[in-house]
């Protein structure tokens, strides 16, 4: 299964708190390696460096939980299961055909 993980780094109320957050996150991230069973296809940041996306794949959703839970002390995180567009097209086409036939009297 593929997942798009969206993260936003939390900011504090003052410079010192923000510096502490940044330092702690950078230190922790420097020690991180992908969990066994997690394939990271892309790890992206916005140009400000406070938000980004991680596109991952795994057969076990607990691996995603393990990954994101390590960084929720610094980040707000949303996880979205995703599928390839090519896999969606046949399903959507079949649903459209069903909806057309179901809506006829």
DSSP file (Angstrom, degrees, kcal/mol; ACC not computed):
  #  RESIDUE AA STRUCTURE BP1 BP2  ACC     N-H-->O    O-->H-N    N-H-->O    O-->H-N    TCO  KAPPA ALPHA  PHI   PSI    X-CA   Y-CA   Z-CA
    1    1 A X              0   0    0      0, 0.0    57,-2.4     0, 0.0     2,-0.3   0.000 360.0 360.0 360.0 145.0    0.0    0.0    0.0
    2    2 A X  E     -AB  57  82A   0     80,-0.8    80,-2.6    55,-0.2     2,-0.4  -0.812 360.0-169.3-106.3 146.6    1.2    3.5   -0.8
    3    3 A X  E     -AB  56  81A   0     53,-2.5    53,-2.5    -2,-0.3     2,-0.6  -0.995  17.5-150.0-136.0 138.9    0.8    6.5    1.6
    4    4 A X  E     -AB  55  80A   0     76,-3.0    76,-2.4    -2,-0.4     2,-0.5  -0.955  20.4-161.7-105.4 117.7    1.3   10.2    1.2
    5    5 A X  E     -AB  54  79A   0     49,-2.9    49,-2.5    -2,-0.6     2,-0.5  -0.881   2.4-163.7-103.1 126.3    2.4   11.6    4.5
    6    6 A X  E     -AB  53  78A   0     72,-3.1    72,-2.6    -2,-0.5     2,-0.4  -0.932  11.3-175.1-110.5 130.0    2.0   15.4    4.9
    7    7 A X  E     -AB  52  77A   0     45,-2.4    45,-2.1    -2,-0.5     2,-0.4  -0.939  16.5-169.5-128.7 150.8    3.9   17.1    7.8
    8    8 A X  E     -AB  51  76A   0     68,-2.3    68,-3.0    -2,-0.4     2,-0.3  -0.988  26.3-128.5-134.5 125.0    4.0   20.6    9.3
    9    9 A X  E     - B   0  75A   0     41,-2.8    66,-0.2    -2,-0.4     2,-0.2  -0.574  28.0-123.7 -74.0 130.6    6.7   21.5   11.8
   10   10 A X        -     0   0    0     64,-2.9     2,-0.4    -2,-0.3    -1,-0.1  -0.523  21.6-149.5 -75.4 140.1    5.1   23.1   14.9
   11   11 A X        -     0   0    0     -2,-0.2     7,-0.1     1,-0.1    -1,-0.0  -0.869   9.5-139.4-109.5 145.7    6.4   26.5   15.9
   12   12 A X        -     0   0    0     -2,-0.4    -1,-0.1     2,-0.3     3,-0.0   0.002  30.1 -93.7 -88.4-163.6    6.5   27.8   19.4
   13   13 A X  S    S+     0   0    0      1,-0.0     2,-0.3    -2,-0.0     3,-0.1   0.548  99.0  23.4 -92.9  -9.9    5.7   31.1   21.0
   14   14 A X  S  > S-     0   0    0      1,-0.1     4,-2.4     0, 0.0    -2,-0.3  -0.949  83.0 -98.4-151.9 170.1    9.3   32.5   20.9
   15   15 A X  H  > S+     0   0    0     -2,-0.3     4,-3.0     1,-0.2     5,-0.2   0.911 117.9  51.5 -58.5 -46.4   12.6   32.3   19.2
   16   16 A X  H  > S+     0   0    0      1,-0.2     4,-2.5     2,-0.2    -1,-0.2   0.905 111.1  47.7 -62.3 -40.9   14.2   30.1   21.9
   17   17 A X  H  > S+     0   0    0      2,-0.2     4,-2.5     1,-0.2    -1,-0.2   0.915 113.0  49.0 -65.5 -41.2   11.4   27.6   21.8
   18   18 A X  H  X S+     0   0    0     -4,-2.4     4,-2.6     2,-0.2    -2,-0.2   0.897 111.1  49.9 -64.8 -39.9   11.6   27.6   17.9
   19   19 A X  H  X S+     0   0    0     -4,-3.0     4,-2.8     2,-0.2     5,-0.2   0.928 111.5  49.2 -62.7 -43.9   15.4   27.1   18.1
   20   20 A X  H  X S+     0   0    0     -4,-2.5     4,-2.6    -5,-0.2    -2,-0.2   0.903 111.4  49.2 -62.0 -42.0   15.0   24.2   20.5
   21   21 A X  H  X S+     0   0    0     -4,-2.5     4,-2.6     2,-0.2     5,-0.2   0.944 113.1  46.5 -61.7 -48.4   12.4   22.6   18.3
   22   22 A X  H  X S+     0   0    0     -4,-2.6     4,-2.6     1,-0.2     5,-0.2   0.919 114.3  47.1 -61.9 -45.0   14.5   22.9   15.2
   23   23 A X  H  X S+     0   0    0     -4,-2.8     4,-2.3     2,-0.2    -1,-0.2   0.923 113.7  47.6 -64.0 -44.5   17.6   21.6   17.0
   24   24 A X  H  X S+     0   0    0     -4,-2.6     4,-2.5    -5,-0.2    -2,-0.2   0.911 113.7  47.3 -62.8 -43.2   15.8   18.7   18.6
   25   25 A X  H  X S+     0   0    0     -4,-2.6     4,-3.0    -5,-0.2     5,-0.2   0.925 112.6  48.5 -65.9 -44.9   14.1   17.7   15.3
   26   26 A X  H  X S+     0   0    0     -4,-2.6     4,-1.9    -5,-0.2    -1,-0.2   0.894 112.6  48.9 -62.8 -39.7   17.4   17.9   13.3
   27   27 A X  H  X S+     0   0    0     -4,-2.3     4,-0.7    -5,-0.2    -2,-0.2   0.939 114.4  44.7 -64.5 -47.0   19.2   15.8   15.9
   28   28 A X  H >X S+     0   0    0     -4,-2.5     3,-1.2     1,-0.2     4,-0.6   0.920 112.4  51.3 -64.1 -43.7   16.4   13.2   15.9
   29   29 A X  H >< S+     0   0    0     -4,-3.0     3,-1.0     1,-0.3    -1,-0.2   0.862 102.9  60.1 -64.1 -34.4   16.2   13.1   12.2
   30   30 A X  H 3< S+     0   0    0     -4,-1.9    -1,-0.3     1,-0.2    -2,-0.2   0.730 108.0  45.8 -63.8 -20.9   19.9   12.6   11.9
   31   31 A X  H << S+     0   0    0     -3,-1.2    -1,-0.2    -4,-0.7    -2,-0.2   0.512  94.5 103.1 -97.0  -7.9   19.5    9.4   13.9
   32   32 A X    <<  +     0   0    0     -3,-1.0     2,-0.3    -4,-0.6    -3,-0.0  -0.494  41.5 176.1 -81.5 144.1   16.5    8.1   11.9
   33   33 A X        -     0   0    0     -2,-0.2     3,-0.1     3,-0.0    -2,-0.0  -0.977  45.2 -85.3-136.4 149.9   16.7    5.4    9.3
   34   34 A X        -     0   0    0     -2,-0.3     3,-0.1     1,-0.1     4,-0.0  -0.230  50.4-108.1 -56.1 138.8   13.6    4.0    7.5
   35   35 A X    >   -     0   0    0     28,-0.2     3,-2.0     1,-0.1     2,-0.1  -0.260  44.2 -86.6 -60.6 151.5   11.9    1.2    9.3
   36   36 A X  T 3  S+     0   0    0      1,-0.3    -1,-0.1    -3,-0.1     3,-0.1  -0.427 119.5  25.0 -58.7 132.8   12.3   -2.3    8.0
   37   37 A X  T 3  S+     0   0    0      1,-0.2     2,-0.6    -2,-0.1    22,-0.4   0.443  96.3 114.1  90.0   0.5    9.6   -2.8    5.4
   38   38 A X    <   -     0   0    0     -3,-2.0     2,-0.6    20,-0.1    -1,-0.2  -0.925  46.9-165.0-109.1 120.2    9.2    0.9    4.6
   39   39 A X  E     -C   57   0A   0     18,-2.8    18,-2.0    -2,-0.6     2,-0.7  -0.917   8.2-153.9-101.9 120.9   10.2    2.1    1.1
   40   40 A X  E     +C   56   0A   0     -2,-0.6    16,-0.2    16,-0.2     3,-0.1  -0.854  17.2 175.2 -96.0 112.1   10.6    5.9    0.9
   41   41 A X  E     +     0   0A   0     14,-2.7     2,-0.3    -2,-0.7    15,-0.2   0.819  69.6   1.5 -85.0 -33.8   10.0    6.9   -2.7
   42   42 A X  E     -C   55   0A   0     13,-1.5    13,-2.7     2,-0.0     2,-0.4  -0.974  50.7-168.5-156.4 140.5   10.2   10.7   -2.1
   43   43 A X  E     +C   54   0A   0     -2,-0.3     2,-0.3    11,-0.2    11,-0.2  -0.936  28.7 177.2-130.7 105.9   10.9   13.0    0.9
   44   44 A X  E     -C   53   0A   0      9,-3.5     9,-1.7    -2,-0.4     2,-0.3  -0.819  17.1-164.1-121.1 150.2   10.1   16.5    0.0
   45   45 A X  E     -C   52   0A   0     -2,-0.3     7,-0.3     7,-0.2     2,-0.1  -0.936  25.0-116.5-126.3 150.8   10.1   19.9    1.7
   46   46 A X        -     0   0    0      5,-3.0     3,-0.4    -2,-0.3     5,-0.1  -0.298  43.7 -98.6 -72.1 174.2    8.5   23.3    0.8
   47   47 A X  S    S+     0   0    0      1,-0.2    -1,-0.1     2,-0.1    -2,-0.0   0.690 123.2  55.2 -74.3 -17.3   10.9   26.1    0.2
   48   48 A X  S    S-     0   0    0      3,-0.1    -1,-0.2     0, 0.0    -3,-0.0   0.770 104.6-130.2 -81.7 -27.8   10.5   27.5    3.7
   49   49 A X  S    S+     0   0    0     -3,-0.4    -2,-0.1     2,-0.3     3,-0.1   0.599  82.2  98.7  90.4  12.3   11.4   24.2    5.2
   50   50 A X  S    S+     0   0    0      1,-0.1   -41,-2.8   -42,-0.1     2,-0.3   0.433  81.8  35.5-112.1   0.8    8.5   24.0    7.6
   51   51 A X  E     +A    8   0A   0    -43,-0.2    -5,-3.0    -5,-0.1     2,-0.3  -0.976  65.6 140.7-145.9 157.2    6.2   21.7    5.6
   52   52 A X  E     -AC   7  45A   0    -45,-2.1   -45,-2.4    -2,-0.3     2,-0.3  -0.985  35.4-106.3-175.7-172.4    6.6   18.7    3.4
   53   53 A X  E     -AC   6  44A   0     -9,-1.7    -9,-3.5    -2,-0.3     2,-0.4  -0.975  11.2-162.0-136.8 145.4    5.5   15.3    2.0
   54   54 A X  E     -AC   5  43A   0    -49,-2.5   -49,-2.9    -2,-0.3     2,-0.7  -0.984   9.5-158.0-129.1 120.5    6.9   11.8    2.3
   55   55 A X  E     +AC   4  42A   0    -13,-2.7   -14,-2.7    -2,-0.4   -13,-1.5  -0.882  27.1 167.0-101.0 115.6    5.7    9.3   -0.3
   56   56 A X  E     -AC   3  40A   0    -53,-2.5   -53,-2.5    -2,-0.7     2,-0.3  -0.780  25.2-153.1-128.0 166.7    6.1    5.8    1.2
   57   57 A X  E     +AC   2  39A   0    -18,-2.0   -18,-2.8    -2,-0.3     2,-0.3  -0.998  23.7 148.2-142.3 139.2    5.1    2.2    0.5
   58   58 A X        -     0   0    0    -57,-2.4   -20,-0.1    -2,-0.3     3,-0.1  -0.976  45.0-135.3-161.2 157.6    4.7   -0.8    2.8
   59   59 A X  S    S+     0   0    0    -22,-0.4     2,-0.5    -2,-0.3   -21,-0.1   0.505  96.2  59.9 -90.8  -7.0    2.6   -3.9    3.2
   60   60 A X    >>  -     0   0    0    -23,-0.3     3,-1.8   -59,-0.1     4,-0.7  -0.945  65.1-159.3-128.1 110.4    2.1   -3.2    6.9
   61   61 A X  H 3> S+     0   0    0     -2,-0.5     4,-1.9     1,-0.3     3,-0.3   0.743  91.1  70.4 -61.5 -21.4    0.4    0.0    8.0
   62   62 A X  H 3> S+     0   0    0      1,-0.2     4,-2.4     2,-0.2    -1,-0.3   0.796  90.8  60.8 -64.9 -25.7    2.0   -0.4   11.5
   63   63 A X  H <> S+     0   0    0     -3,-1.8     4,-2.0     2,-0.2    -1,-0.2   0.886 104.2  48.4 -66.4 -38.6    5.3    0.5    9.8
   64   64 A X  H  X S+     0   0    0     -4,-0.7     4,-2.8    -3,-0.3     5,-0.3   0.914 110.2  51.6 -66.1 -42.5    3.8    3.8    8.9
   65   65 A X  H  X S+     0   0    0     -4,-1.9     4,-2.4     1,-0.2    -2,-0.2   0.917 108.9  51.2 -58.8 -43.8    2.6    4.3   12.4
   66   66 A X  H  X S+     0   0    0     -4,-2.4     4,-0.8     2,-0.2    -1,-0.2   0.914 113.1  45.9 -60.1 -43.4    6.1    3.5   13.7
   67   67 A X  H >X S+     0   0    0     -4,-2.0     3,-0.8     1,-0.2     4,-0.5   0.973 117.3  39.5 -64.5 -56.4    7.6    6.1   11.4
   68   68 A X  H >X S+     0   0    0     -4,-2.8     3,-1.2     1,-0.2     4,-0.7   0.845 108.2  61.7 -69.6 -31.8    5.2    9.0   11.9
   69   69 A X  H 3< S+     0   0    0     -4,-2.4     3,-0.3    -5,-0.3    -1,-0.2   0.770  96.1  62.0 -67.4 -22.5    4.9    8.5   15.7
   70   70 A X  H << S+     0   0    0     -4,-0.8    -1,-0.3    -3,-0.8     3,-0.2   0.783 112.6  35.8 -68.2 -26.0    8.6    9.1   16.1
   71   71 A X  H XX S+     0   0    0     -3,-1.2     4,-2.3    -4,-0.5     3,-1.5   0.372  85.9  95.2-112.7   3.2    8.2   12.7   14.8
   72   72 A X  T 3< S+     0   0    0     -4,-0.7    -1,-0.1    -3,-0.3    -2,-0.1   0.601  73.7  72.5 -72.4  -7.4    4.8   13.7   16.1
   73   73 A X  T 34 S+     0   0    0     -3,-0.2    -1,-0.3    -4,-0.2    -2,-0.1   0.736 117.2  18.9 -72.9 -21.8    6.6   15.4   19.0
   74   74 A X  T <4 S+     0   0    0     -3,-1.5   -64,-2.9     1,-0.1     2,-0.3   0.623 123.6  54.7-116.1 -25.8    7.7   18.1   16.6
   75   75 A X  E  <  -B    9   0A   0     -4,-2.3     2,-0.5   -66,-0.2   -66,-0.2  -0.841  65.1-134.6-120.7 147.9    5.3   17.7   13.6
   76   76 A X  E     -B    8   0A   0    -68,-3.0   -68,-2.3    -2,-0.3     2,-0.4  -0.871  40.3-164.8 -88.6 134.1    1.6   17.8   12.9
   77   77 A X  E     -B    7   0A   0     -2,-0.5     2,-0.4   -70,-0.2   -70,-0.2  -0.966  22.9-171.6-132.3 138.1    1.1   14.8   10.5
   78   78 A X  E     -B    6   0A   0    -72,-2.6   -72,-3.1    -2,-0.4     2,-0.5  -0.992  12.3-157.8-122.4 136.6   -1.6   13.6    8.1
   79   79 A X  E     -B    5   0A   0     -2,-0.4     2,-0.5   -74,-0.2   -74,-0.2  -0.966   8.3-172.8-117.7 127.5   -1.4   10.2    6.5
   80   80 A X  E     -B    4   0A   0    -76,-2.4   -76,-3.0    -2,-0.5     2,-0.2  -0.963  19.7-138.5-123.3 115.1   -3.3    9.5    3.3
   81   81 A X  E     -B    3   0A   0     -2,-0.5     2,-0.3   -78,-0.2   -78,-0.3  -0.526  34.1-174.6 -64.8 138.1   -3.5    6.1    1.7
   82   82 A X  E     -B    2   0A   0    -80,-2.6   -80,-0.8    -2,-0.2     2,-0.3  -0.920  18.0-157.9-135.8 159.5   -3.1    6.5   -2.1
   83   83 A X        -     0   0    0     -2,-0.3     2,-0.1   -82,-0.1     5,-0.1  -0.933  36.4 -89.6-132.3 158.8   -3.3    4.5   -5.2
   84   84 A X    >>  -     0   0    0     -2,-0.3     3,-1.2     1,-0.1     4,-1.0  -0.401  33.0-125.4 -65.2 142.3   -1.9    5.0   -8.7
   85   85 A X  H >> S+     0   0    0      1,-0.3     4,-2.0     2,-0.2     3,-0.7   0.877 110.6  62.1 -57.5 -39.3   -4.2    6.9  -11.1
   86   86 A X  H 3> S+     0   0    0      1,-0.3     4,-0.6     2,-0.2    -1,-0.3   0.796 104.0  48.8 -59.1 -28.2   -4.0    4.0  -13.6
   87   87 A X  H <> S+     0   0    0     -3,-1.2     4,-0.6     1,-0.1    -1,-0.3   0.720 109.6  52.7 -81.4 -22.6   -5.6    1.7  -10.9
   88   88 A X  H <X S+     0   0    0     -4,-1.0     4,-3.0    -3,-0.7     5,-0.3   0.846  94.4  70.1 -80.1 -35.7   -8.4    4.2  -10.3
   89   89 A X  H  X S+     0   0    0     -4,-2.0     4,-2.7     1,-0.2     5,-0.2   0.898  99.4  45.0 -55.1 -50.7   -9.5    4.7  -13.9
   90   90 A X  H  X S+     0   0    0     -4,-0.6     4,-2.2     1,-0.2    -1,-0.2   0.889 115.3  48.6 -63.5 -36.3  -11.0    1.2  -14.3
   91   91 A X  H  X S+     0   0    0     -4,-0.6     4,-2.3     2,-0.2    -2,-0.2   0.933 113.3  46.6 -66.8 -45.3  -12.8    1.4  -11.0
   92   92 A X  H  X S+     0   0    0     -4,-3.0     4,-2.5     2,-0.2    -2,-0.2   0.895 111.6  51.9 -64.0 -40.4  -14.1    4.9  -11.8
   93   93 A X  H  X S+     0   0    0     -4,-2.7     4,-2.4    -5,-0.3    -1,-0.2   0.918 110.8  47.4 -62.5 -43.9  -15.3    3.8  -15.2
   94   94 A X  H  X S+     0   0    0     -4,-2.2     4,-2.4     2,-0.2    -2,-0.2   0.893 112.0  50.4 -64.7 -39.2  -17.1    0.8  -13.8
   95   95 A X  H  X S+     0   0    0     -4,-2.3     4,-2.8     2,-0.2    -2,-0.2   0.890 109.5  51.1 -65.9 -38.9  -18.7    3.0  -11.2
   96   96 A X  H  X S+     0   0    0     -4,-2.5     4,-2.5     2,-0.2    -2,-0.2   0.926 110.2  49.0 -63.2 -44.9  -19.8    5.5  -13.8
   97   97 A X  H  X S+     0   0    0     -4,-2.4     4,-2.2     1,-0.2    -2,-0.2   0.917 113.1  47.7 -61.1 -42.9  -21.4    2.7  -15.9
   98   98 A X  H  X S+     0   0    0     -4,-2.4     4,-2.8     2,-0.2    -2,-0.2   0.932 111.6  49.6 -62.4 -46.2  -23.2    1.4  -12.8
   99   99 A X  H  X S+     0   0    0     -4,-2.8     4,-1.5     1,-0.2    -2,-0.2   0.884 110.5  50.7 -63.8 -38.5  -24.4    4.9  -11.9
  100  100 A X  H  < S+     0   0    0     -4,-2.5     4,-0.4     1,-0.2    -1,-0.2   0.938 115.2  42.0 -63.1 -45.7  -25.7    5.5  -15.4
  101  101 A X  H >< S+     0   0    0     -4,-2.2     3,-0.8     1,-0.2    -2,-0.2   0.868 114.1  51.6 -71.9 -33.9  -27.6    2.3  -15.5
  102  102 A X  H 3< S+     0   0    0     -4,-2.8    -1,-0.2     1,-0.2    -2,-0.2   0.761 105.6  56.0 -71.9 -24.1  -28.9    2.7  -11.9
  103  103 A X  T 3< S+     0   0    0     -4,-1.5     2,-0.3    -5,-0.2    -1,-0.2   0.504  87.5  95.9 -89.5  -2.4  -30.2    6.2  -12.6
  104  104 A X    <         0   0    0     -3,-0.8    -3,-0.0    -4,-0.4    -4,-0.0  -0.684 360.0 360.0 -87.9 140.9  -32.4    5.0  -15.5
  105  105 A X              0   0    0     -2,-0.3    -1,-0.1     0, 0.0    -3,-0.1   0.470 360.0 360.0 -73.5 360.0  -36.0    4.3  -14.8
